[in-house]
Amino acid sequence: MSRLDLPDGEGFAWGAGEASAMTAARQVLLNEKQHPTSAMRVAAYWRKGASDFHEELTD
């Protein structure tokens, strides 16, 4: 994920997927890319080994 190149200017990041992958993606956006939380929505729609799972990943 760290090799993710974001385009110049403002933008909105949206992601949905497995919980651990989305947590890692959100950390890259926040910590490495300094992308503001107000300009992203990252959600975990499933967790390996769990059924009926959904989590909005926020601080």
VMD Tcl script that builds the backbone (N, CA, C; Angstrom):
set m [mol new atoms 177]
animate dup $m
set s [atomselect $m all]
$s set {name element resname resid chain x y z} {
  {N N MET 1 A 0.808 -1.194 0.000}
  {CA C MET 1 A 0.000 0.000 0.000}
  {C C MET 1 A 0.847 1.252 0.000}
  {N N SER 2 A 1.985 1.218 0.611}
  {CA C SER 2 A 2.810 2.409 0.735}
  {C C SER 2 A 3.204 2.993 -0.611}
  {N N ARG 3 A 3.160 2.208 -1.653}
  {CA C ARG 3 A 3.542 2.697 -2.977}
  {C C ARG 3 A 2.387 3.371 -3.700}
  {N N LEU 4 A 1.306 3.591 -2.989}
  {CA C LEU 4 A 0.131 4.237 -3.551}
  {C C LEU 4 A 0.452 5.686 -3.912}
  {N N ASP 5 A 0.303 6.039 -5.171}
  {CA C ASP 5 A 0.496 7.413 -5.626}
  {C C ASP 5 A -0.859 8.082 -5.754}
  {N N LEU 6 A -1.054 9.160 -5.014}
  {CA C LEU 6 A -2.296 9.911 -5.091}
  {C C LEU 6 A -2.129 11.065 -6.065}
  {N N PRO 7 A -3.180 11.407 -6.800}
  {CA C PRO 7 A -3.086 12.545 -7.719}
  {C C PRO 7 A -2.972 13.854 -6.945}
  {N N ASP 8 A -2.459 14.870 -7.600}
  {CA C ASP 8 A -2.360 16.194 -6.988}
  {C C ASP 8 A -3.750 16.766 -6.748}
  {N N GLY 9 A -3.857 17.669 -5.787}
  {CA C GLY 9 A -5.104 18.351 -5.514}
  {C C GLY 9 A -5.952 17.622 -4.490}
  {N N GLU 10 A -7.131 18.171 -4.267}
  {CA C GLU 10 A -8.052 17.595 -3.297}
  {C C GLU 10 A -8.779 16.404 -3.915}
  {N N GLY 11 A -9.156 15.486 -3.074}
  {CA C GLY 11 A -9.892 14.322 -3.544}
  {C C GLY 11 A -10.550 13.624 -2.377}
  {N N PHE 12 A -11.374 12.637 -2.672}
  {CA C PHE 12 A -12.062 11.866 -1.654}
  {C C PHE 12 A -11.677 10.410 -1.831}
  {N N ALA 13 A -11.233 9.777 -0.745}
  {CA C ALA 13 A -10.855 8.358 -0.783}
  {C C ALA 13 A -11.990 7.528 -0.200}
  {N N TRP 14 A -12.393 6.496 -0.918}
  {CA C TRP 14 A -13.445 5.599 -0.468}
  {C C TRP 14 A -12.934 4.173 -0.605}
  {N N GLY 15 A -13.146 3.382 0.431}
  {CA C GLY 15 A -12.723 1.992 0.361}
  {C C GLY 15 A -13.622 1.113 1.211}
  {N N ALA 16 A -13.816 -0.111 0.765}
  {CA C ALA 16 A -14.602 -1.088 1.509}
  {C C ALA 16 A -14.013 -2.461 1.244}
  {N N GLY 17 A -13.953 -3.282 2.283}
  {CA C GLY 17 A -13.410 -4.621 2.103}
  {C C GLY 17 A -13.267 -5.333 3.431}
  {N N GLU 18 A -12.362 -6.288 3.483}
  {CA C GLU 18 A -12.105 -7.087 4.676}
  {C C GLU 18 A -11.472 -6.196 5.758}
  {N N ALA 19 A -11.837 -6.415 7.014}
  {CA C ALA 19 A -11.483 -5.519 8.122}
  {C C ALA 19 A -9.985 -5.230 8.232}
  {N N SER 20 A -9.146 -6.241 8.223}
  {CA C SER 20 A -7.710 -5.990 8.403}
  {C C SER 20 A -7.107 -5.244 7.214}
  {N N ALA 21 A -7.582 -5.523 6.016}
  {CA C ALA 21 A -7.080 -4.828 4.825}
  {C C ALA 21 A -7.507 -3.363 4.841}
  {N N MET 22 A -8.738 -3.096 5.254}
  {CA C MET 22 A -9.224 -1.718 5.287}
  {C C MET 22 A -8.576 -0.915 6.409}
  {N N THR 23 A -8.280 -1.553 7.526}
  {CA C THR 23 A -7.555 -0.870 8.599}
  {C C THR 23 A -6.165 -0.462 8.107}
  {N N ALA 24 A -5.497 -1.362 7.403}
  {CA C ALA 24 A -4.167 -1.048 6.864}
  {C C ALA 24 A -4.243 0.063 5.822}
  {N N ALA 25 A -5.236 0.011 4.946}
  {CA C ALA 25 A -5.389 1.048 3.915}
  {C C ALA 25 A -5.637 2.410 4.556}
  {N N ARG 26 A -6.477 2.446 5.575}
  {CA C ARG 26 A -6.779 3.701 6.255}
  {C C ARG 26 A -5.526 4.265 6.924}
  {N N GLN 27 A -4.713 3.419 7.516}
  {CA C GLN 27 A -3.484 3.877 8.161}
  {C C GLN 27 A -2.511 4.470 7.143}
  {N N VAL 28 A -2.428 3.883 5.961}
  {CA C VAL 28 A -1.577 4.444 4.905}
  {C C VAL 28 A -2.090 5.827 4.509}
  {N N LEU 29 A -3.389 5.941 4.297}
  {CA C LEU 29 A -3.962 7.239 3.925}
  {C C LEU 29 A -3.711 8.291 4.995}
  {N N LEU 30 A -3.911 7.920 6.250}
  {CA C LEU 30 A -3.738 8.876 7.350}
  {C C LEU 30 A -2.273 9.209 7.622}
  {N N ASN 31 A -1.487 8.195 7.848}
  {CA C ASN 31 A -0.117 8.390 8.346}
  {C C ASN 31 A 0.907 8.669 7.264}
  {N N GLU 32 A 0.843 7.963 6.166}
  {CA C GLU 32 A 1.850 8.136 5.114}
  {C C GLU 32 A 1.472 9.201 4.099}
  {N N LYS 33 A 0.181 9.259 3.758}
  {CA C LYS 33 A -0.261 10.190 2.726}
  {C C LYS 33 A -0.846 11.477 3.297}
  {N N GLN 34 A -1.024 11.537 4.638}
  {CA C GLN 34 A -1.557 12.734 5.296}
  {C C GLN 34 A -2.905 13.161 4.703}
  {N N HIS 35 A -3.721 12.190 4.322}
  {CA C HIS 35 A -5.035 12.474 3.749}
  {C C HIS 35 A -6.004 12.779 4.891}
  {N N PRO 36 A -6.762 13.869 4.824}
  {CA C PRO 36 A -7.653 14.241 5.935}
  {C C PRO 36 A -8.814 13.253 6.105}
  {N N THR 37 A -9.165 12.994 7.355}
  {CA C THR 37 A -10.275 12.079 7.637}
  {C C THR 37 A -11.599 12.601 7.081}
  {N N SER 38 A -11.727 13.907 6.955}
  {CA C SER 38 A -12.955 14.477 6.403}
  {C C SER 38 A -13.112 14.184 4.916}
  {N N ALA 39 A -12.054 13.715 4.280}
  {CA C ALA 39 A -12.081 13.432 2.849}
  {C C ALA 39 A -11.894 11.946 2.569}
  {N N MET 40 A -12.368 11.108 3.505}
  {CA C MET 40 A -12.294 9.673 3.258}
  {C C MET 40 A -13.426 8.946 3.966}
  {N N ARG 41 A -13.795 7.812 3.408}
  {CA C ARG 41 A -14.721 6.887 4.051}
  {C C ARG 41 A -14.178 5.492 3.795}
  {N N VAL 42 A -13.811 4.827 4.867}
  {CA C VAL 42 A -13.266 3.483 4.780}
  {C C VAL 42 A -14.110 2.595 5.687}
  {N N ALA 43 A -14.646 1.527 5.120}
  {CA C ALA 43 A -15.531 0.650 5.880}
  {C C ALA 43 A -15.095 -0.801 5.736}
  {N N ALA 44 A -15.232 -1.536 6.826}
  {CA C ALA 44 A -14.959 -2.979 6.825}
  {C C ALA 44 A -16.296 -3.686 6.700}
  {N N TYR 45 A -16.515 -4.367 5.582}
  {CA C TYR 45 A -17.784 -5.039 5.350}
  {C C TYR 45 A -17.765 -6.501 5.764}
  {N N TRP 46 A -16.609 -7.040 6.004}
  {CA C TRP 46 A -16.527 -8.388 6.535}
  {C C TRP 46 A -15.220 -8.572 7.256}
  {N N ARG 47 A -15.194 -9.543 8.128}
  {CA C ARG 47 A -13.983 -9.911 8.860}
  {C C ARG 47 A -13.820 -11.408 8.693}
  {N N LYS 48 A -12.626 -11.814 8.340}
  {CA C LYS 48 A -12.353 -13.231 8.143}
  {C C LYS 48 A -12.792 -14.014 9.382}
  {N N GLY 49 A -13.631 -15.019 9.176}
  {CA C GLY 49 A -14.087 -15.865 10.263}
  {C C GLY 49 A -15.322 -15.367 10.992}
  {N N ALA 50 A -15.841 -14.193 10.615}
  {CA C ALA 50 A -17.026 -13.646 11.287}
  {C C ALA 50 A -18.155 -13.486 10.276}
  {N N SER 51 A -19.367 -13.672 10.732}
  {CA C SER 51 A -20.512 -13.453 9.852}
  {C C SER 51 A -21.276 -12.220 10.328}
  {N N ASP 52 A -22.015 -11.617 9.408}
  {CA C ASP 52 A -22.846 -10.469 9.725}
  {C C ASP 52 A -22.059 -9.348 10.386}
  {N N PHE 53 A -20.976 -8.906 9.744}
  {CA C PHE 53 A -20.058 -7.925 10.298}
  {C C PHE 53 A -20.026 -6.686 9.424}
  {N N HIS 54 A -20.059 -5.505 10.033}
  {CA C HIS 54 A -19.835 -4.236 9.333}
  {C C HIS 54 A -19.281 -3.248 10.339}
  {N N GLU 55 A -18.277 -2.486 9.937}
  {CA C GLU 55 A -17.668 -1.501 10.828}
  {C C GLU 55 A -17.221 -0.305 10.018}
  {N N GLU 56 A -17.611 0.882 10.463}
  {CA C GLU 56 A -17.121 2.137 9.878}
  {C C GLU 56 A -15.823 2.465 10.592}
  {N N LEU 57 A -14.718 2.596 9.874}
  {CA C LEU 57 A -13.419 2.814 10.474}
  {C C LEU 57 A -13.176 4.318 10.634}
  {N N THR 58 A -13.194 4.791 11.866}
  {CA C THR 58 A -12.970 6.205 12.169}
  {C C THR 58 A -12.079 6.312 13.381}
  {N N ASP 59 A -11.591 7.512 13.623}
  {CA C ASP 59 A -10.784 7.752 14.829}
  {C C ASP 59 A -11.667 7.939 16.021}
}
mol reanalyze $m
mol bondsrecalc $m
mol representation Tube
mol addrep $m
